[in-house]
């Protein structure tokens, strides 16, 4: 019975708690960036940062951090990409 209640009330609200406060931005790591908003078909808006490459572009990496915290908390593992030519 409990699992039926969980399914009916929407699991995403139980497990996904993104933080609205950013502990920093790419600029704090010395990176150029552009803040963008991506609209979704269901009317939501996703926040994103585009980090342009320094030098000749090699490709684009789309990093989706999953649930928990927000994009600022997951910036350190991808901060090296622009210096290697990846957006």
Secondary structure, DSSP 4 states (H G I P E B T S, - for coil): -HHHHHHHH-HHHHH--B-SS-S--GGGGT---EEEEEE-TTS-EEEEEE-PPSSS--B-------SSB-GGGG-GGGTTTGGGTB-
